[in-house]
Amino acid sequence: MIDKSNNKLSIRKQCHLLDVNRSRFYCKAAATSERDITMMNYIDTEFTAHPFTGIERMVNILRREQKLIVNHKRVRRLMRKMGLMAIYPKPRTTQSIIEHARYPCLIRKLDIAAPDHVWCSDITYIRMAHGFMYLVAIMDYFSRYVLSWSVSNSLESLFCMDALDEALSMSMPVIFHSDQGSQYTCSDFIDELKVRKIKVSMSGRERCFDNILAERLWRTVKYEEVYLREYGDGHELIRSLREYFEYYNYRRPHMSLDNKTPAEAYQLRRQSLRSAPATPALRKATELNETLQLTP
């Protein structure tokens, strides 16, 4: 948003109006080394296959299988940079950021019987030929339908907001579930959900499977798309992911959905809730459908 060629407003004034420190404007992030990128690709492959792998075990695997000279400090730094954390019950060693609100997990033992009852979201690392990017997706919990997605070269919350705006332009859930990452706990994201009276749900401590469907989505995307290609730049990544999610939503059948595609399960179930007679078995689902405020 800052225009260097603006003759009426100086850089100092533009930074002041945008509430941005000038040092942030002039700072150029150091490029990630090829060694770190190679190691991050190994970590990503191993973590996707075995998401319970922690730092110490990851160090041993890199030393034994890849013959890399690495210690736990480097692996910890790279895994944090990638946003990876082993999914197993852990002691209470991580404290949440004080200014960020915490919300309970609302989907435990919840009978999710209709589309747009619960949406879930997560962020993952995407390998590139000469670097890496991050991918966020918002998925309907009932049908596995990916409503929106976005990519970014940083973990700032803006690309998550873009994905949320796109998903909300299509429909609206009763509950939005995510982890406790800073992208989902920032005021802009939470306020957008509260304005639309959407209940906020977040994965709790020692609950590694609260967002398991999003983790399964990443496993599918990586083994069927990411690991088969080498993206030259962000434009190629976006073009390829657009083709894949089109295939995933409309052509790829799911056994858990009676061999329907996510789009079929999403649309057919919504239509059935509207057209079915008011039998006792469907009364609860019909009431839920009215609450969802489904779009035509």
C-alpha positions in Angstrom: 0.0 0.0 0.0 3.0 2.3 0.4 3.8 4.1 -2.9 7.4 5.2 -3.2 6.6 7.4 -6.2 4.0 9.5 -4.3 5.2 13.1 -4.4 2.6 14.4 -2.0 3.0 12.0 0.9 6.5 11.1 2.1 7.4 7.5 3.2 7.3 8.7 6.8 3.8 10.1 6.5 2.5 7.0 4.6 3.9 4.7 7.3 2.4 6.9 10.0 -1.1 6.8 8.3 -0.9 3.0 8.0 0.4 2.6 11.5 3.5 0.8 10.2 7.0 1.2 11.5 9.4 2.5 8.9 12.0 -0.1 9.8 9.4 -2.8 8.8 9.0 -1.1 5.4 12.7 -0.9 4.7 13.6 -4.3 6.1 14.2 -7.1 3.7 13.9 -10.6 5.1 17.0 -12.8 4.6 16.4 -15.6 2.1 16.1 -19.1 3.4 19.2 -21.2 2.6 19.1 -24.1 0.2 20.2 -26.4 3.0 17.3 -25.3 5.2 14.9 -25.7 2.3 16.1 -29.3 1.6 15.9 -30.2 5.3 12.4 -28.7 5.5 11.3 -30.8 2.6 12.5 -33.9 4.3 10.8 -32.9 7.5 7.5 -32.2 5.6 7.6 -35.6 3.9 8.3 -37.5 7.2 5.7 -35.5 9.2 3.0 -36.0 6.6 3.5 -39.7 6.7 3.9 -39.9 10.5 2.4 -36.7 12.1 3.2 -38.0 15.6 7.0 -37.5 15.0 8.5 -35.1 17.5 11.7 -33.1 17.4 14.0 -35.7 19.0 12.8 -38.5 16.8 12.9 -36.2 13.7 16.6 -35.5 14.5 17.3 -39.2 14.6 15.5 -39.9 11.4 17.4 -37.1 9.5 20.7 -38.4 10.8 20.0 -42.1 10.1 18.0 -42.0 6.8 19.2 -38.7 5.2 22.8 -38.7 6.7 22.4 -35.1 7.6 24.4 -33.4 10.3 21.7 -31.6 12.4 20.8 -31.0 16.0 17.5 -30.5 17.8 17.8 -26.7 17.8 17.8 -26.5 14.0 14.9 -29.0 13.7 12.9 -27.2 16.3 13.4 -23.8 14.6 12.5 -25.3 11.2 9.4 -27.1 12.5 8.2 -23.9 14.2 8.8 -22.0 10.9 6.7 -24.6 9.1 4.0 -24.5 11.8 4.4 -28.2 12.6 3.7 -29.8 16.0 3.6 -33.5 16.7 0.0 -34.7 17.4 0.2 -36.5 20.7 -0.8 -35.6 24.2 1.8 -33.3 25.7 2.3 -31.8 29.2 1.3 -28.2 29.7 4.5 -26.6 28.6 3.1 -24.1 26.1 1.3 -21.0 27.3 -1.1 -19.2 25.1 -0.6 -15.5 24.2 -2.3 -13.5 26.9 -4.0 -10.9 24.7 -5.5 -13.6 22.4 -8.8 -15.0 23.5 -9.2 -18.8 24.0 -12.3 -20.7 23.1 -13.4 -24.2 24.0 -13.7 -27.1 21.6 -17.4 -27.4 20.7 -17.3 -30.4 18.4 -16.4 -33.1 20.8 -19.1 -35.8 20.8 -21.1 -33.5 18.5 -23.4 -35.2 16.0 -22.6 -33.4 12.8 -25.6 -34.3 10.6 -25.7 -31.6 7.9 -23.5 -29.4 5.8 -22.6 -26.0 7.1 -23.0 -27.3 10.7 -19.3 -27.2 11.3 -16.5 -25.7 9.2 -12.8 -26.5 10.0 -9.6 -24.8 8.9 -5.9 -25.4 9.1 -2.6 -24.2 7.6 0.2 -26.3 6.1 3.6 -25.9 4.5 4.0 -26.3 0.7 7.4 -27.1 -0.8 8.6 -25.2 -3.8 11.6 -25.7 -6.2 13.4 -22.7 -4.6 11.6 -21.9 -1.4 8.3 -22.6 0.3 4.8 -21.2 0.8 1.8 -21.7 3.2 -1.6 -23.0 2.3 -4.8 -22.5 4.2 -8.1 -24.2 3.5 -11.6 -24.0 4.9 -13.6 -27.3 4.7 -17.1 -28.3 5.5 -16.8 -31.0 8.3 -19.8 -33.1 7.2 -19.1 -33.4 3.4 -15.3 -32.7 3.3 -16.1 -30.0 0.7 -13.3 -27.4 0.4 -15.1 -24.1 0.4 -12.1 -21.9 -0.1 -8.3 -21.9 0.1 -5.5 -19.4 -0.2 -1.7 -19.3 -0.3 0.9 -16.9 1.2 4.7 -16.6 1.6 4.3 -15.7 5.3 2.2 -16.7 8.3 0.4 -13.4 8.7 -3.3 -13.5 9.0 -4.2 -11.7 5.8 -4.4 -14.8 3.6 -6.6 -16.6 6.2 -9.0 -13.6 6.1 -9.1 -13.8 2.3 -10.1 -17.5 2.6 -12.7 -16.8 5.2 -14.3 -14.0 3.2 -14.5 -16.2 0.1 -16.1 -19.1 2.1 -18.6 -16.7 3.8 -19.7 -15.4 0.4 -21.0 -18.9 -0.4 -22.7 -19.9 2.9 -22.3 -19.7 6.7 -21.7 -22.3 9.4 -23.0 -22.6 12.9 -19.6 -23.4 14.3 -16.1 -22.6 13.0 -13.4 -24.9 14.3 -9.6 -24.3 14.1 -6.5 -24.6 16.2 -5.2 -21.9 18.5 -2.8 -20.4 16.0 -2.3 -16.6 16.0 -4.0 -16.4 12.5 -7.2 -17.7 14.0 -7.1 -15.9 17.4 -6.3 -12.4 16.0 -9.0 -9.8 16.6 -9.8 -9.4 12.9 -10.6 -13.1 12.4 -12.6 -13.5 15.6 -14.6 -10.3 15.1 -15.6 -11.4 11.6 -17.1 -14.6 13.0 -18.8 -12.8 15.9 -20.4 -10.2 13.7 -22.1 -13.1 11.8 -23.0 -14.8 15.1 -20.9 -17.9 14.3 -19.7 -19.9 17.3 -16.0 -20.2 17.6 -14.4 -23.6 18.5 -10.7 -24.3 18.9 -8.7 -27.5 19.5 -8.0 -27.9 23.2 -4.8 -28.9 25.0 -3.9 -32.6 24.9 -6.6 -33.1 22.2 -4.5 -34.0 19.2 -7.5 -35.3 17.1 -9.8 -32.3 17.5 -9.0 -31.1 14.0 -8.1 -34.5 12.5 -10.2 -34.0 9.2 -8.1 -31.0 8.3 -4.9 -33.1 8.9 -6.3 -35.8 6.6 -7.0 -33.3 4.0 -3.3 -32.2 4.0 -2.2 -35.8 3.7 -4.4 -36.2 0.7 -3.3 -33.0 -1.0 0.4 -33.6 -0.5 0.5 -37.2 -1.6 -1.8 -36.7 -4.6 -0.6 -33.3 -5.7 2.3 -31.6 -3.9 4.8 -34.4 -3.8 4.3 -35.3 -7.4 5.3 -31.8 -8.7 8.0 -29.2 -8.4 6.5 -25.7 -8.4 8.7 -23.0 -10.0 6.9 -20.0 -8.5 3.7 -19.0 -6.7 1.7 -18.6 -9.9 2.4 -22.2 -10.9 1.5 -23.3 -7.4 -1.8 -21.5 -7.4 -2.7 -22.7 -10.9 -1.9 -26.3 -10.0 -3.8 -26.2 -6.7 -6.8 -24.7 -8.4 -6.9 -27.7 -10.7 -6.4 -30.2 -7.9 -9.1 -28.7 -5.6 -11.5 -28.7 -8.6 -10.7 -32.4 -9.0 -11.0 -33.1 -5.2 -14.4 -31.4 -4.8 -16.1 -32.5 -8.0 -14.5 -35.7 -9.3 -12.8 -37.5 -6.5 -15.2 -39.9 -4.7 -14.9 -40.6 -1.0 -15.6 -44.0 0.5 -16.7 -42.3 3.8 -19.3 -40.5 1.7 -20.7 -43.6 0.0 -18.5 -43.0 -3.0 -19.9 -39.5 -3.5 -17.7 -36.5 -4.3 -17.6 -33.8 -1.6 -19.6 -31.5 -3.8 -22.3 -34.1 -4.3 -22.5 -34.8 -0.5 -22.5 -31.1 0.2 -25.3 -30.2 -2.2 -27.4 -33.3 -2.1 -27.6 -33.3 1.7 -28.6 -29.6 1.7 -31.4 -30.3 -0.8 -32.6 -33.4 1.0 -33.0 -31.4 4.3 -35.2 -28.9 2.4 -37.4 -31.3 0.4 -37.8 -34.2 3.0 -41.1 -34.5 4.8 -41.2 -33.4 8.5 -40.8 -36.8 9.9 -39.5 -37.2 13.5 -36.2 -38.5 12.3 -35.6 -35.4 10.2 -37.2 -32.8 12.4 -34.0 -32.1 14.2 -32.1 -31.8 11.0 -34.7 -29.5 9.5 -34.5 -27.2 12.5 -30.7 -27.2 12.2 -31.1 -26.4 8.5 -33.2 -23.3 9.3 -30.5 -22.2 11.8 -27.8 -22.5 9.3 -29.4 -19.8 7.0 -28.4 -21.8 4.0 -28.0 -20.0 0.6 -30.1 -21.2 -2.4 
